[in-house]
Amino acid sequence: MPPASRGVLLGMFVAAWVFGVAISWRTEKRFLADEAKKKEDFLKNDTLYFAQTAYLRREWYEAERILRERLMNWPGDVPAGFLLVSLLRRTDRRAEAENWLKTLEETPGLGSWFLEIYREREWVGEEK
């Protein structure tokens, strides 16, 4: 093999190796980020399940503890916010429920839950 070809082949090998390392590093970084997101989503959904279970068992204090902890970690969690409003309404804390409704109304990710605010406000108002 001619000496000039050796240099070209060695350069191509080094370039391919560096390219492979860079792609591998990016893929691993993306994989770790996806795994962290999956874990966060699992914990987020898991605590909501426990809060709903406590709510349905009428374990108000346990449900409220879980929901408040969840809302401290994920302040934009709309389903947890509505469950907390319902819990506050059922435990006869209407003023605090109304404050949470105002907070929920300002949440950017409200989406299709927007109409629920009016329904909850009617229920809070009916029980006064």
BALOBA-1460 file (C-alpha; in Angstrom, 3 decimals):
// residues 128
<rec num="1" residu="m" x="0.000" y="0.000" z="0.000"/>
<rec num="2" residu="p" x="1.426" y="3.394" z="-0.947"/>
<rec num="3" residu="p" x="2.425" y="5.687" z="1.946"/>
<rec num="4" residu="a" x="0.033" y="8.449" z="0.819"/>
<rec num="5" residu="s" x="-2.925" y="6.048" z="1.024"/>
<rec num="6" residu="r" x="-1.979" y="5.058" z="4.560"/>
<rec num="7" residu="g" x="-2.256" y="8.672" z="5.739"/>
<rec num="8" residu="v" x="-5.630" y="9.144" z="4.041"/>
<rec num="9" residu="l" x="-6.972" y="5.880" z="5.476"/>
<rec num="10" residu="l" x="-5.656" y="6.701" z="8.952"/>
<rec num="11" residu="g" x="-7.279" y="10.156" z="8.748"/>
<rec num="12" residu="m" x="-10.587" y="8.621" z="7.655"/>
<rec num="13" residu="f" x="-10.401" y="6.085" z="10.495"/>
<rec num="14" residu="v" x="-9.733" y="8.792" z="13.112"/>
<rec num="15" residu="a" x="-12.536" y="10.983" z="11.734"/>
<rec num="16" residu="a" x="-14.991" y="8.057" z="11.757"/>
<rec num="17" residu="w" x="-13.970" y="7.165" z="15.310"/>
<rec num="18" residu="v" x="-14.435" y="10.760" z="16.559"/>
<rec num="19" residu="f" x="-17.792" y="10.967" z="14.764"/>
<rec num="20" residu="g" x="-18.903" y="7.677" z="16.361"/>
<rec num="21" residu="v" x="-17.891" y="8.844" z="19.846"/>
<rec num="22" residu="a" x="-19.794" y="12.123" z="19.380"/>
<rec num="23" residu="i" x="-22.945" y="10.328" z="18.178"/>
<rec num="24" residu="s" x="-22.699" y="7.827" z="21.024"/>
<rec num="25" residu="w" x="-22.325" y="10.617" z="23.588"/>
<rec num="26" residu="r" x="-25.353" y="12.488" z="22.237"/>
<rec num="27" residu="t" x="-27.439" y="9.297" z="22.161"/>
<rec num="28" residu="e" x="-26.527" y="8.432" z="25.753"/>
<rec num="29" residu="k" x="-27.310" y="11.976" z="26.895"/>
<rec num="30" residu="r" x="-30.732" y="11.816" z="25.226"/>
<rec num="31" residu="f" x="-31.383" y="8.350" z="26.682"/>
<rec num="32" residu="l" x="-30.590" y="9.529" z="30.226"/>
<rec num="33" residu="a" x="-32.834" y="12.574" z="29.794"/>
<rec num="34" residu="d" x="-35.696" y="10.355" z="28.562"/>
<rec num="35" residu="e" x="-35.239" y="8.000" z="31.519"/>
<rec num="36" residu="a" x="-35.306" y="10.907" z="33.974"/>
<rec num="37" residu="k" x="-38.509" y="12.208" z="32.325"/>
<rec num="38" residu="k" x="-40.130" y="8.763" z="32.541"/>
<rec num="39" residu="k" x="-39.223" y="8.493" z="36.218"/>
<rec num="40" residu="e" x="-40.606" y="11.974" z="36.935"/>
<rec num="41" residu="d" x="-43.831" y="11.163" z="35.077"/>
<rec num="42" residu="f" x="-44.190" y="7.872" z="36.956"/>
<rec num="43" residu="l" x="-43.745" y="9.541" z="40.341"/>
<rec num="44" residu="k" x="-46.094" y="12.324" z="39.322"/>
<rec num="45" residu="n" x="-48.816" y="9.902" z="38.279"/>
<rec num="46" residu="d" x="-48.177" y="7.588" z="41.210"/>
<rec num="47" residu="t" x="-48.702" y="10.254" z="43.865"/>
<rec num="48" residu="l" x="-51.907" y="11.407" z="42.191"/>
<rec num="49" residu="y" x="-53.201" y="7.833" z="42.401"/>
<rec num="50" residu="f" x="-52.446" y="7.726" z="46.140"/>
<rec num="51" residu="a" x="-54.108" y="11.102" z="46.684"/>
<rec num="52" residu="q" x="-57.216" y="9.980" z="44.782"/>
<rec num="53" residu="t" x="-57.362" y="6.757" z="46.774"/>
<rec num="54" residu="a" x="-57.134" y="8.639" z="50.077"/>
<rec num="55" residu="y" x="-59.770" y="11.110" z="48.868"/>
<rec num="56" residu="l" x="-62.193" y="8.333" z="47.944"/>
<rec num="57" residu="r" x="-61.650" y="6.710" z="51.340"/>
<rec num="58" residu="r" x="-62.446" y="10.078" z="52.942"/>
<rec num="59" residu="e" x="-58.979" y="10.254" z="54.454"/>
<rec num="60" residu="w" x="-58.955" y="14.021" z="54.030"/>
<rec num="61" residu="y" x="-55.724" y="14.820" z="55.866"/>
<rec num="62" residu="e" x="-53.695" y="12.176" z="54.034"/>
<rec num="63" residu="a" x="-55.091" y="13.236" z="50.661"/>
<rec num="64" residu="e" x="-54.379" y="16.889" z="51.406"/>
<rec num="65" residu="r" x="-50.823" y="16.112" z="52.526"/>
<rec num="66" residu="i" x="-50.091" y="14.199" z="49.308"/>
<rec num="67" residu="l" x="-51.681" y="16.859" z="47.112"/>
<rec num="68" residu="r" x="-49.871" y="19.762" z="48.742"/>
<rec num="69" residu="e" x="-46.540" y="17.942" z="48.479"/>
<rec num="70" residu="r" x="-47.274" y="17.173" z="44.833"/>
<rec num="71" residu="l" x="-48.230" y="20.767" z="44.084"/>
<rec num="72" residu="m" x="-45.020" y="22.003" z="45.729"/>
<rec num="73" residu="n" x="-43.011" y="19.788" z="43.341"/>
<rec num="74" residu="w" x="-45.192" y="20.423" z="40.254"/>
<rec num="75" residu="p" x="-47.046" y="23.734" z="40.721"/>
<rec num="76" residu="g" x="-48.699" y="23.551" z="37.300"/>
<rec num="77" residu="d" x="-50.380" y="20.200" z="37.962"/>
<rec num="78" residu="v" x="-53.992" y="20.976" z="37.088"/>
<rec num="79" residu="p" x="-55.654" y="17.638" z="38.056"/>
<rec num="80" residu="a" x="-54.027" y="17.729" z="41.492"/>
<rec num="81" residu="g" x="-55.125" y="21.348" z="41.917"/>
<rec num="82" residu="f" x="-58.743" y="20.508" z="41.137"/>
<rec num="83" residu="l" x="-58.656" y="17.534" z="43.479"/>
<rec num="84" residu="l" x="-57.350" y="19.816" z="46.223"/>
<rec num="85" residu="v" x="-60.139" y="22.338" z="45.502"/>
<rec num="86" residu="s" x="-62.707" y="19.550" z="45.777"/>
<rec num="87" residu="l" x="-61.142" y="18.347" z="49.022"/>
<rec num="88" residu="l" x="-61.166" y="21.871" z="50.486"/>
<rec num="89" residu="r" x="-64.801" y="22.257" z="49.479"/>
<rec num="90" residu="r" x="-65.736" y="18.981" z="51.138"/>
<rec num="91" residu="t" x="-63.900" y="19.934" z="54.344"/>
<rec num="92" residu="d" x="-65.789" y="23.247" z="54.428"/>
<rec num="93" residu="r" x="-62.844" y="25.541" z="53.653"/>
<rec num="94" residu="r" x="-64.506" y="27.530" z="50.900"/>
<rec num="95" residu="a" x="-62.285" y="30.627" z="51.070"/>
<rec num="96" residu="e" x="-59.159" y="28.533" z="50.568"/>
<rec num="97" residu="a" x="-60.876" y="26.617" z="47.762"/>
<rec num="98" residu="e" x="-61.710" y="29.908" z="46.049"/>
<rec num="99" residu="n" x="-58.069" y="31.010" z="46.361"/>
<rec num="100" residu="w" x="-56.932" y="27.769" z="44.724"/>
<rec num="101" residu="l" x="-59.448" y="28.292" z="41.936"/>
<rec num="102" residu="k" x="-57.924" y="31.723" z="41.296"/>
<rec num="103" residu="t" x="-54.471" y="30.133" z="41.218"/>
<rec num="104" residu="l" x="-55.676" y="27.451" z="38.816"/>
<rec num="105" residu="e" x="-57.260" y="30.068" z="36.592"/>
<rec num="106" residu="e" x="-53.838" y="31.667" z="36.108"/>
<rec num="107" residu="t" x="-52.114" y="28.355" z="35.294"/>
<rec num="108" residu="p" x="-50.763" y="28.403" z="31.723"/>
<rec num="109" residu="g" x="-51.411" y="24.691" z="31.034"/>
<rec num="110" residu="l" x="-55.098" y="24.814" z="31.945"/>
<rec num="111" residu="g" x="-56.351" y="23.825" z="28.499"/>
<rec num="112" residu="s" x="-59.635" y="21.906" z="28.511"/>
<rec num="113" residu="w" x="-59.916" y="22.182" z="32.307"/>
<rec num="114" residu="f" x="-60.931" y="25.844" z="31.986"/>
<rec num="115" residu="l" x="-64.676" y="25.141" z="32.182"/>
<rec num="116" residu="e" x="-64.191" y="23.136" z="35.377"/>
<rec num="117" residu="i" x="-63.308" y="26.342" z="37.208"/>
<rec num="118" residu="y" x="-66.811" y="27.679" z="36.680"/>
<rec num="119" residu="r" x="-68.385" y="24.397" z="37.777"/>
<rec num="120" residu="e" x="-66.296" y="24.331" z="40.962"/>
<rec num="121" residu="r" x="-67.140" y="27.975" z="41.652"/>
<rec num="122" residu="e" x="-70.852" y="27.125" z="41.382"/>
<rec num="123" residu="w" x="-70.450" y="24.220" z="43.792"/>
<rec num="124" residu="v" x="-68.469" y="26.321" z="46.256"/>
<rec num="125" residu="g" x="-71.125" y="29.055" z="46.010"/>
<rec num="126" residu="e" x="-74.052" y="26.637" z="46.446"/>
<rec num="127" residu="e" x="-72.728" y="25.354" z="49.732"/>
<rec num="128" residu="k" x="-72.378" y="28.807" z="51.301"/>
